[in-house]
C-alpha cells in the first residue's frame, strides 16, 4: 500500500511522452510528498491534468506538499479556489509554459515564496473573496511574464509588512 511509504518525500514523474494521466492511486496514497515534479508530460490533456491535480489535493499529501513543478504541460485551468486553498504548505509553484487561461486564486491561506506563471495565455488574475490571490507574507518572486494580460492585476496589498523581491509582468499586453 502506498500509504506505508512514509519516508518518501520527493516524487518525479516528468518527461513521459506517452503518459495520458498521472498515476493517481500512487500519488493520492503517498502520505508525505513534499516535492512533486510532474513537468513535461505533454501526453496528458489539460482537462485530465486538472482532474489529476484535484485528486492529488484530495489525497494524503494535498495539504503537505511544499514544491510543485508543473511546467511544460497542457494545463488550461487550475483547480478552483475551494481546492487550492487546501494546499496550505505550498510555497513554490512552477506552471510555466502551459496553456493556462484561467488561474483561480489560492487565497491568503497559501503563502508562496515563489510562483511562476510565465508563457501561458492568462488574460486575468483576480483575488478570492478574502481579497487575496495568495498570501504575501513569504513572497519573494511572482512572475507572470509572456501572457495576455491587458491590465496590471489588482492582486497585491500594501497591508503586508514584508517586502517582495521581484514581480514580473513583462511581455504582456498591458
C-alpha positions as CSV (number, residue, x, y, z in Angstrom):
1,X,0.0,0.0,0.0
2,X,1.3,3.5,-0.9
3,X,0.3,4.8,2.5
4,X,3.1,2.8,4.0
5,X,5.8,4.8,2.1
6,X,6.0,7.4,4.9
7,X,9.6,8.3,4.2
8,X,9.1,9.0,0.5
9,X,9.0,12.8,0.2
10,X,10.2,13.6,-3.4
11,X,8.4,12.2,-6.4
12,X,9.4,13.0,-10.1
13,X,7.2,11.9,-12.9
14,X,8.4,14.1,-15.8
15,X,9.1,13.9,-19.5
16,X,6.9,10.9,-20.0
17,X,5.7,11.5,-23.6
18,X,3.2,8.5,-23.6
19,X,1.6,9.2,-20.2
20,X,-2.1,10.1,-20.6
21,X,-2.9,10.6,-16.9
22,X,-0.9,10.7,-13.7
23,X,-0.7,7.5,-11.5
24,X,-3.2,8.8,-9.0
25,X,-3.5,5.6,-7.0
26,X,0.1,6.1,-6.1
27,X,0.1,10.0,-5.8
28,X,-3.1,10.2,-3.8
29,X,-1.9,7.5,-1.4
30,X,1.6,8.7,-0.6
31,X,1.3,10.5,2.8
32,X,4.3,12.8,2.9
33,X,5.1,14.1,-0.6
34,X,6.9,17.4,-0.1
35,X,8.2,17.9,-3.6
36,X,6.3,16.8,-6.7
37,X,7.7,17.2,-10.3
38,X,5.1,16.4,-13.0
39,X,6.6,18.6,-15.7
40,X,6.8,17.9,-19.4
41,X,4.1,15.3,-19.7
42,X,2.6,16.5,-23.0
43,X,0.5,13.4,-23.5
44,X,-1.8,14.4,-20.7
45,X,-4.7,16.7,-21.7
46,X,-5.3,19.9,-19.8
47,X,-8.6,18.6,-18.5
48,X,-7.1,15.4,-17.3
49,X,-4.2,17.2,-15.6
50,X,-6.6,19.5,-13.8
51,X,-8.6,16.5,-12.7
52,X,-5.4,14.7,-11.5
53,X,-4.3,17.9,-9.6
54,X,-7.7,17.9,-7.8
55,X,-7.4,14.2,-7.0
56,X,-3.9,14.9,-5.6
57,X,-5.3,17.7,-3.4
58,X,-8.0,15.3,-2.1
59,X,-5.2,12.7,-1.4
60,X,-2.9,12.2,1.5
61,X,-0.3,14.8,0.5
62,X,-2.5,17.6,-0.8
63,X,-2.0,19.7,2.4
64,X,1.6,18.6,2.9
65,X,3.3,19.3,-0.5
66,X,5.6,22.3,-0.5
67,X,7.0,22.3,-4.0
68,X,5.0,21.6,-7.2
69,X,6.6,21.6,-10.6
70,X,4.0,21.5,-13.4
71,X,5.8,23.3,-16.3
72,X,5.7,22.4,-20.0
73,X,2.3,20.6,-19.8
74,X,-1.1,21.2,-21.4
75,X,-2.8,22.7,-18.3
76,X,-5.5,25.2,-19.3
77,X,-7.1,25.9,-15.9
78,X,-6.1,25.5,-12.3
79,X,-8.4,23.9,-9.8
80,X,-11.0,26.1,-8.1
81,X,-10.2,28.2,-5.0
82,X,-12.0,25.7,-2.9
83,X,-9.4,23.1,-3.8
84,X,-6.3,25.3,-4.0
85,X,-6.8,26.9,-0.5
86,X,-6.3,23.4,1.0
87,X,-2.7,23.3,-0.2
88,X,-1.6,25.1,2.9
89,X,2.1,24.2,2.8
90,X,2.6,25.1,-0.8
91,X,5.4,27.6,-1.1
92,X,6.8,27.1,-4.7
93,X,4.7,26.6,-7.8
94,X,6.0,26.5,-11.4
95,X,3.3,26.4,-14.1
96,X,5.5,27.9,-16.9
97,X,4.9,27.0,-20.5
98,X,1.4,25.5,-20.2
99,X,-1.8,26.7,-21.9
100,X,-3.2,28.4,-18.8
101,X,-6.1,30.7,-19.5
102,X,-7.8,30.6,-16.1
103,X,-5.8,30.8,-12.8
104,X,-8.1,30.6,-9.8
105,X,-7.0,32.4,-6.6
106,X,-5.3,30.4,-4.0
107,X,-6.3,32.8,-1.1
108,X,-4.4,34.0,1.8
109,X,-4.0,30.5,3.3
110,X,-1.3,29.8,0.7
111,X,1.7,31.9,1.3
112,X,4.0,31.4,-1.7
113,X,7.7,32.2,-1.6
114,X,7.9,31.7,-5.4
115,X,5.2,31.4,-8.1
116,X,5.9,31.2,-11.9
117,X,3.1,31.5,-14.3
118,X,5.2,32.6,-17.3
119,X,4.4,31.9,-21.0
120,X,0.8,30.9,-20.8
121,X,-2.4,32.5,-22.1
122,X,-3.6,34.2,-18.9
123,X,-5.8,37.3,-19.6
124,X,-6.8,38.0,-16.0
125,X,-5.7,37.3,-12.4
126,X,-8.1,38.1,-9.6
127,X,-8.4,37.8,-5.8
128,X,-10.6,35.5,-3.8
129,X,-13.5,36.7,-1.7
130,X,-10.9,37.3,1.1
131,X,-9.2,39.9,-1.1
132,X,-6.1,37.8,-1.8
133,X,-4.9,36.0,-4.8
134,X,-2.4,34.3,-2.5
135,X,-0.8,35.1,0.9
136,X,2.0,37.6,0.7
137,X,3.9,37.0,3.9
138,X,6.6,34.8,2.3
139,X,6.5,36.2,-1.3
140,X,10.0,36.6,-2.9
141,X,9.2,36.1,-6.6
142,X,6.0,36.5,-8.5
143,X,6.4,36.0,-12.3
144,X,3.7,36.2,-14.9
145,X,5.5,37.2,-18.0
146,X,4.7,36.3,-21.5
147,X,0.9,36.2,-21.1
148,X,-2.1,38.1,-22.5
149,X,-2.8,40.4,-19.6
150,X,-4.1,43.8,-20.7
151,X,-4.2,45.5,-17.2
152,X,-2.0,45.1,-14.2
153,X,-3.8,42.7,-11.9
154,X,-5.1,44.1,-8.6
155,X,-3.9,41.1,-6.5
156,X,-1.3,42.7,-4.2
157,X,-1.8,44.6,-1.0
158,X,0.3,47.1,0.8
159,X,-1.0,45.7,4.1
160,X,1.8,43.2,4.2
161,X,4.8,44.2,6.4
162,X,7.0,42.0,4.2
163,X,8.9,43.1,1.0
164,X,8.7,41.2,-2.2
165,X,11.9,40.8,-4.1
166,X,10.6,40.5,-7.6
167,X,7.3,40.9,-9.5
168,X,7.5,40.3,-13.3
169,X,4.7,41.2,-15.7
170,X,6.9,41.7,-18.8
171,X,5.9,40.6,-22.3
172,X,2.1,41.0,-21.7
173,X,-0.3,43.4,-23.4
174,X,-0.5,45.9,-20.6
